[in-house]
Amino acid sequence: MKTKKPRPASASSMTIAASDGSGSFSGYLATPKSGYGPGLVLAQEIFGVNKSMRQIADDYADQGFVVFVPDLFWRLQPDIQLGYTPEDWQKAFGYFQAFDVDKGVEDIQSSITALRARYGVNGHVGVMGFCLGGKLAYLSACRTDADVAIGYYGVGIQDLLHEADKARCDVVLHIAALDSYCTPENQQAITQGLADKPGFAVHIYPEVDHAFARPEGEHYNAAASALAHQRSHEALKRTLDLA
């Protein structure tokens, strides 16, 4: 019988002042049982800081990371937590279309800075994101002082390849071969555009679709998810000084 994984020692919230002085935003904070470890900013999908994102944060806290999931949609509406019904998908796409990507990256930098200064964080902070968050992870490598950036099935990266030369850290991108949001042409543009860029690793997973790493999703693929997780964990351990 499979035993349920224990919850992290601490699951709470943290509030951060926006760098542009426009207000403050909060997010979900998961801390390992030891109370100490490298930091990880988790950039959300288009569904907000929902149960799925909190579970990912808990899982990484169990692995020794201090994880913060910032509410990146706070400028539109605070505390959005959507599911995956047709109605929620429609709402999610509305928020996605209204979202200011540049401000979102600024908020990620504020989250990195706050985590780095937090007691119990070893000074190293990475960024990991899914879907919209996958694109934000890529941009975090180019625009923030993150120590590593990992993006799962990021949307729109092919239009941002001109920023790759500004990347200051290692970047790992996980791409689903059947992803309709990242067509084969876009996948080719990404792989070719980043092929000669130091620090970039692009992995394409055959026969899987968008959100293949979301356990409750219709496209979840356990084998591809496990391989992507292994690659992510190796990159995080290598760059964030995980004990």
SULNOR-V402372 format. One record per residue. N is the residue number from 1. NEAR is the number of other C-alpha atoms within 12 Angstrom. D_CENTER is the distance of its C-alpha to the mean C-alpha in whole Angstrom. Layout:
# SULNOR-V402372
n: [N:N]
near: [NEAR:NEAR]
d_center: [D_CENTER:D_CENTER]
This chain:
# SULNOR-V402372
n: [1:2:3:4:5:6:7:8:9:10:11:12:13:14:15:16:17:18:19:20:21:22:23:24:25:26:27:28:29:30:31:32:33:34:35:36:37:38:39:40:41:42:43:44:45:46:47:48:49:50:51:52:53:54:55:56:57:58:59:60:61:62:63:64:65:66:67:68:69:70:71:72:73:74:75:76:77:78:79:80:81:82:83:84:85:86:87:88:89:90:91:92:93:94:95:96:97:98:99:100:101:102:103:104:105:106:107:108:109:110:111:112:113:114:115:116:117:118:119:120:121:122:123:124:125:126:127:128:129:130:131:132:133:134:135:136:137:138:139:140:141:142:143:144:145:146:147:148:149:150:151:152:153:154:155:156:157:158:159:160:161:162:163:164:165:166:167:168:169:170:171:172:173:174:175:176:177:178:179:180:181:182:183:184:185:186:187:188:189:190:191:192:193:194:195:196:197:198:199:200:201:202:203:204:205:206:207:208:209:210:211:212:213:214:215:216:217:218:219:220:221:222:223:224:225:226:227:228:229:230:231:232:233:234:235:236:237:238:239:240:241:242:243]
near: [3:4:5:7:13:16:21:29:23:26:27:21:22:26:23:34:23:27:21:18:13:14:15:23:34:31:40:40:40:43:39:33:23:20:26:31:35:43:48:55:55:55:52:46:48:40:35:41:38:30:24:30:41:36:29:38:41:34:30:40:38:27:33:34:45:52:51:54:51:51:43:50:41:30:25:22:21:19:23:29:29:26:23:24:13:11:13:19:19:17:23:31:21:17:28:27:15:19:26:19:30:19:26:36:39:31:42:49:39:36:44:43:30:34:40:30:19:26:16:24:32:25:28:36:45:53:57:52:47:40:42:41:45:39:44:48:51:55:48:47:41:34:32:32:30:42:39:44:51:49:49:47:48:44:38:29:38:29:20:27:27:18:21:29:24:23:30:25:36:37:43:44:44:49:46:38:27:23:29:20:24:33:24:19:18:28:35:20:21:35:26:17:25:29:19:14:24:18:26:33:30:37:30:34:29:20:17:26:30:36:42:35:35:31:20:18:18:16:21:20:25:20:18:30:32:19:19:32:31:16:24:34:29:19:30:37:27:19:30:32:24:28:15]
d_center: [31:28:27:24:22:22:20:19:22:20:18:19:17:17:19:18:20:19:20:22:24:24:23:20:17:16:13:13:14:14:17:18:22:23:22:21:18:15:13:9:7:4:4:6:8:11:13:12:11:13:15:12:9:12:13:10:10:14:13:12:14:17:16:17:14:14:11:10:8:10:12:11:14:17:19:20:20:19:17:17:16:17:18:19:22:24:24:20:19:22:21:17:18:20:17:15:19:19:16:17:14:16:16:12:12:15:13:10:13:15:12:12:16:17:15:17:20:20:22:21:18:20:19:16:12:9:6:3:1:5:8:8:5:6:9:7:6:9:11:10:12:15:15:14:15:12:14:11:8:7:6:7:10:9:12:15:14:18:19:17:18:21:18:18:21:19:16:17:15:14:12:11:11:11:14:16:19:20:18:20:17:17:21:23:24:20:19:22:22:18:20:23:22:20:22:24:21:21:18:16:16:16:16:17:18:21:22:19:18:15:12:14:12:12:16:17:17:20:18:17:18:19:20:17:14:16:17:13:12:15:14:11:13:16:14:12:16:18:16:15:19:18:22]
